[in-house]
Amino acid sequence: MSRIRDFYERFASVANTRISARATTGFMKPGQKVRTAEERAQFYPNPASGPGTLRRMSGRLASSITGADFTGDREGIFNVVVRDAGVQIEKGSKVPYAGMHEFGFSGSVTIPAHTRTITQAFGRAIEPRQVQVNSFVRGLSVPARPYLRPAIDQEEKFLMNWLADNYRRVIESEVRPNE
């Protein structure tokens, strides 16, 4: 049975690699930080990546999906439970906004009190200075920009074929271990 367990663990590794690559290269495109309305009009919508494509700004979410160490704290989720009857793979991200992008969000969000540096007031440039912003509630509507679910869908056929091809070999080696 250890060969079957090893097989499932190898499958989980292949699945993780394929799904991570598909999610980050197929459904996340390089973004552009925009600061003004003119820049926003220039970059959104982005015809190169298509409507609804998730754009990478910092790379933190993509790094959590691939398993790269972006913040010094592994933020990816990759758990494998191997049983005699099969394997269960859990794939995801601990990045706080991961679910919002995958499934979308519409509702109210509380913005905590914070300090902001301002460089202009009433349309005129001023010497940069720190100002305290009180906590407030704002409406937020983020359309779903799934990256994991479509990556899994697109890799499913390959992974099922991989399972069928390789499982046959493992079973044959279990039946004839001395060959």
N, C-alpha and C positions, 0 to 999 in steps of 0.2 A: 504493500500500500504506500510505501514511502515514495516510489516512483510516481504514483498518481498524485500524491501531495506536491512533489516537486514540479510535476507537469502543471498543476493549477497555479502554483506560484510563478512559474515561467509565463503562463498565459496572462496572469495579472500584470506582470511587468511589461509584456508586449502591449496589452490593452492600454495601460497607463501612458506609455510612450506615444502610441498612435493617437489616442484621444487628446492628449496634451498638445501634441504638434498640430493636429487639425484645429483645435479650439483657438490656439494662439495665432496661427498663421492664416487660417481660413475665415475666422469670424472676429478677429481683432485687427484693426488697421492702424498704422501710425497716425496719431492725432496732431493737432496744431493748437497750441495755447493761443487763445484769442483774448484780446484786451479791449477792443473797441467794436462798435457796431459795424464799422467798415470792414474790419478783419473778420467778424462773424459772417457777414454777407459773402465774403470771399471764400470761406472755408466750409460753410454749412448751407445746404446739404453738400456733402462731398461726393460728387459724381464718380470719382475713382473707386470708392469702396461701396457705393450703393446706399440706398436709404436704410436706415435702421441698423447700420453696422456700428459695432462698438469700437470706439477709437481709443488707442493707448495714449495716455498722457504721461504717466510716471513709469509705467511698466510693472507696478506693484501687483495688480491683479494677474497679469500674464505670468509673472514670476511665481505667484502662488499656485498657479495651475501646473506649471512645468516642474515645480519643486526647487527652483532656484532660490537662493537665500538673499532676498532683497533688503530686508530690514534688520537682519541679525536674528530674527525669530521666524522660523518656518511657519508660513501661514497657509500652506496647502493642506488639503485633507486627502489622504490616500490610505485607506484601510483595506486589508484583505483578510477575509475569514475563509479558511479552507476546511471543508468537511469532506467526508467520504463520498457524499452525494453530489458535490459540486463546489463552486467557489462564489463568494459574494464580494463584490468590489464596491467600495464607497469612494467617490471622487468628488472633490469640491474645493472650496476656498473659505478661509476664515476672515478674509478681507471684509470689513463691514458693509461695503457697497456691492459685494458680489451678487447677492440674491436680488438686489434692486435692479441690477442690469439684466440678469438672467430672466426674471419674471415680470419686471416692470413695477411701478409704484405710483399711486396717486393718493395724496392725503396731506395732512399737516405735519410739519417737522418743527421741533423746538430747537432754535439755534442758541447755544449757550453764550453767556457773556464772554467777551473776548476783547483783546487789544488789536487795533488796526492802525497801520501807518497811512496817513493821508498826505498827498502831495499837491492837492488842489482843493480850492474851496470856491464855490459859486463860479466855477468855470475858469478860475485863475490859478496859476501855479503859485504855490507857497513853499516855504521851507518845510521839508518832511518833518512830521511830528506824530507822536503816538496819541491816539484817542481811545477812550474806553467805550465799547459798544455794549449796551444792555442786552440781556436775553430777550428774544422775541420769537413769535410763531409765524411761520410762513407756509403757504401752500406749495406743494411740489408735485409735479407730474413728470415721471420718467417713463418713456415707452420701453417695453420689453425689447432687449437686444440680446437674445440668447446666444450663448457661445458653447456651452457644454452639451446641451441636449442635441443640437444639430450635429455637433462633432461626433457624438455617440451614434446618431442615426447614420451618418455617412461612413463610419468605420464598422458598423454592425456586420455587413456582408463579409468584409475581410476577416473579421474576428471569428465569425461562425465557420468560415472556411478553414482558418488556422486551427480552430478547435477540432474540427472533423479530421483534418489531415494528420495532425499530431497526436490526437487521442488514439487513433487507430494504432499508431506505432507504439504508444505506451502500453496499450492493452496487449498487443502481440508480444511485447517484451516481458510482461507479467506472466503470460501464459507459457512462454518459452524463455525463462530467465537465463539458461545456460548457453544460449546461442549468441 
